[in-house]
Amino acid sequence: MKRKSPKLTLATPVGKFLTVSDYKKLRFGRRKKPSERSIRRWIAEGKLPGKKIGGRYFVDMEAEKKLLESDEIILDMIVFRAFTET
């Protein structure tokens, strides 16, 4: 009998990694969310820490936490909001 792999959900991260879909739910909740394509692009461009594993993208939550704690990201967010809010 063949066993099915368990479905990955927000409650079952892969080590310190979350799928793009679960990351989007965790970080953005009910607010306007970026597309999964955008999040994958951020990972590929190095803007968001993560990896492509077997054709799927995952966000490195430990590295993301360190990034969010840094002063540089806070400054980037302030500048971004200043230019996007009208």
C-alpha positions as a LaTeX table, in Angstrom:
\begin{tabular}{lrrr}
\hline
Residue & $x$ (\AA) & $y$ (\AA) & $z$ (\AA) \\
\hline
Met1 & 0.00 & 0.00 & 0.00 \\
Lys2 & 1.38 & 3.38 & $-1.02$ \\
Arg3 & 1.50 & 6.07 & 1.67 \\
Lys4 & 0.60 & 9.63 & 0.81 \\
Ser5 & 2.94 & 12.43 & 1.81 \\
Pro6 & 1.44 & 14.75 & 4.38 \\
Lys7 & 0.22 & 18.03 & 2.95 \\
Leu8 & 2.37 & 20.99 & 3.98 \\
Thr9 & 0.40 & 23.65 & 5.82 \\
Leu10 & 1.16 & 26.68 & 7.96 \\
Ala11 & 1.24 & 24.37 & 10.98 \\
Thr12 & 3.86 & 22.10 & 9.37 \\
Pro13 & 6.82 & 24.19 & 8.16 \\
Val14 & 9.73 & 22.39 & 6.53 \\
Gly15 & 12.39 & 22.89 & 9.20 \\
Lys16 & 12.94 & 26.62 & 9.35 \\
Phe17 & 11.32 & 27.15 & 5.95 \\
Leu18 & 7.73 & 27.99 & 4.96 \\
Thr19 & 6.17 & 27.55 & 1.55 \\
Val20 & 5.47 & 30.78 & $-0.33$ \\
Ser21 & 1.74 & 30.24 & 0.12 \\
Asp22 & 2.02 & 29.74 & 3.88 \\
Tyr23 & 4.43 & 32.67 & 4.22 \\
Lys24 & 1.93 & 34.91 & 2.44 \\
Lys25 & $-0.84$ & 33.86 & 4.87 \\
Leu26 & 1.39 & 34.28 & 7.92 \\
Arg27 & 2.90 & 37.67 & 7.07 \\
Phe28 & 0.03 & 39.41 & 5.33 \\
Gly29 & $-3.10$ & 37.89 & 6.87 \\
Arg30 & $-6.19$ & 39.69 & 5.61 \\
Arg31 & $-4.32$ & 42.73 & 4.33 \\
Lys32 & $-3.63$ & 43.19 & 0.66 \\
Lys33 & $-1.18$ & 40.44 & $-0.25$ \\
Pro34 & 1.57 & 40.34 & $-2.85$ \\
Ser35 & 1.19 & 37.58 & $-5.42$ \\
Glu36 & 3.04 & 34.31 & $-4.94$ \\
Arg37 & 4.88 & 35.13 & $-8.14$ \\
Ser38 & 6.17 & 38.37 & $-6.56$ \\
Ile39 & 7.35 & 36.50 & $-3.46$ \\
Arg40 & 9.15 & 33.92 & $-5.62$ \\
Arg41 & 10.80 & 36.77 & $-7.54$ \\
Trp42 & 11.91 & 38.41 & $-4.28$ \\
Ile43 & 13.55 & 35.13 & $-3.26$ \\
Ala44 & 15.23 & 34.72 & $-6.66$ \\
Glu45 & 16.52 & 38.32 & $-6.53$ \\
Gly46 & 17.79 & 37.92 & $-2.96$ \\
Lys47 & 15.38 & 40.49 & $-1.51$ \\
Leu48 & 13.75 & 37.86 & 0.69 \\
Pro49 & 15.79 & 35.01 & 2.21 \\
Gly50 & 14.75 & 31.64 & 0.86 \\
Lys51 & 15.56 & 28.72 & $-1.41$ \\
Lys52 & 14.22 & 26.90 & $-4.39$ \\
Ile53 & 13.99 & 23.22 & $-3.50$ \\
Gly54 & 12.76 & 20.73 & $-6.06$ \\
Gly55 & 11.02 & 23.38 & $-8.13$ \\
Arg56 & 9.24 & 24.95 & $-5.13$ \\
Tyr57 & 10.21 & 28.13 & $-3.33$ \\
Phe58 & 10.50 & 28.34 & 0.44 \\
Val59 & 11.09 & 31.34 & 2.72 \\
Asp60 & 13.84 & 30.99 & 5.34 \\
Met61 & 12.01 & 32.18 & 8.45 \\
Glu62 & 15.09 & 32.43 & 10.69 \\
Ala63 & 16.92 & 34.63 & 8.18 \\
Glu64 & 13.75 & 36.65 & 7.57 \\
Lys65 & 13.45 & 37.29 & 11.31 \\
Lys66 & 17.05 & 38.58 & 11.44 \\
Leu67 & 16.38 & 40.76 & 8.41 \\
Leu68 & 13.26 & 42.26 & 10.01 \\
Glu69 & 15.23 & 43.01 & 13.17 \\
Ser70 & 17.89 & 44.96 & 11.27 \\
Asp71 & 17.82 & 48.75 & 11.03 \\
Glu72 & 18.39 & 48.65 & 7.27 \\
Ile73 & 15.08 & 46.97 & 6.50 \\
Ile74 & 13.21 & 49.46 & 8.70 \\
Leu75 & 14.75 & 52.35 & 6.77 \\
Asp76 & 13.85 & 50.66 & 3.46 \\
Met77 & 10.23 & 50.24 & 4.62 \\
Ile78 & 9.96 & 53.91 & 5.65 \\
Val79 & 11.35 & 55.09 & 2.30 \\
Phe80 & 9.12 & 52.65 & 0.37 \\
Arg81 & 5.99 & 53.84 & 2.19 \\
Ala82 & 6.92 & 57.50 & 1.62 \\
Phe83 & 7.01 & 56.93 & $-2.14$ \\
Thr84 & 3.96 & 54.65 & $-2.39$ \\
Glu85 & 1.48 & 56.51 & $-0.20$ \\
Thr86 & $-0.34$ & 59.35 & $-1.91$ \\
\hline
\end{tabular}
